[in-house]
Amino acid sequence: MTQMTALDTLVPGPLSLAGHRLGTPQQAGALTMVPIAGPAHPGFAPPRTGLKLSRVAGYGRVELANAAGAGVAIVPLHIGYIQDRAQNHALCRSAFLAPGQSLMFEDACCVQESQGGYLAGADQWFFVLPLELRARALELRGVHGYSKLWDDISGLNARYGLARRGHLEQILSRKRPVLTQFQSRLEPQPGQVGALFLIGGGFAGLEIAPDPGYFAEMWTALVCFAYGVAAWHAEPGPPAAEPLETCGPRGGLAGLRGALERDRAARLAEIGDRLAAVPAGPAELHEEDRYLGLRLSTVTAPHLAGQIVTDGDRTVYASLFAR
């Protein structure tokens, strides 16, 4: 199976990933990250340095601003913010923000059942909702009600042996030292514009950014929180040590290099086979927003869901996750 075929099995129909290719897989425990290289689409504001949380105007109402001097901002799907002395929220959908534009998200979900207050503007950092909550959050886009995700968060906490409360920071903040280990054990590559994530060998998500700078600013939120939470819960025990061949005709540095290349090729082929085995079917697209020639659409298929931004027949941004 070719690299392109492996990606096309995930995004059938009109969602083309032409020009994107898989790199060498990296693994940290239950989490496998396959770098994706591809065409860069300049002119987009990066999410951390360009996008700012302006204010939290009461429960469930969050205002974001494109503070970049130039470039439209694609608000990352399911982005959320942790703030000091403020109620923590996450978004259920993506959106476009023109340079200098502010937008009030009336359908945001509070991810902190009690405490908090108003935005202090000091310490804040962003995350992406954990994989286990993303399908439900996407279903709730357009639905007003700040507490709409609390039951799902409570259930997630209970499954992880934590207090059954609608407090996502029980995982994101208190388990942050554990989750950030994925950031240090997996390394983004130069020019990387996306990643394929697998947990326990099964498809978990596909993330495509407009350019390497955008992806670099999303890296921590994706690897530690969007996919690191489920990977942490699925973490296997320590593997048994296997001896390396270091002598004989296959030994030495050349032998080790050859063995490494064979291992990489075998792992990539295995990933392609696993993706081909993912139940497929027609993908339904529902257009949500437009900005000039850009279109933001919600994708629904038997095996995945998420949102994607296209410019004509080119995929500019995608955040697709296993259902």
Secondary structure, 3 states (H helix, E strand, C coil): CCHHHHHHCCCCCCCCCCCCEECCCEEECCEEEEEEECCCCCCEECCCCCEEEEEECCCCCEEEEECCCCCEEEECCCEEEEECCCCCEECCCCEEECCCCEEEECCCEECECCCCCCCCCCCEEEEECCHHHHHHHHHCCCCCCCCCCHHHHHHHHHHCCCCCCCECHHHHCCCHHHHCHHHHHCCCCCCEEEEEEEECCEEEEEEECCCHHHHHHHHHHHHHHHCHHHHHHCCCCCCCCCCCCCCCCCCHHHHHHHHHHHHHHHHHHHHHHHHHHCCCCCCEEEEEEEECCEEEEEEECCCEEEEEEEECCEEEEEEEEEC
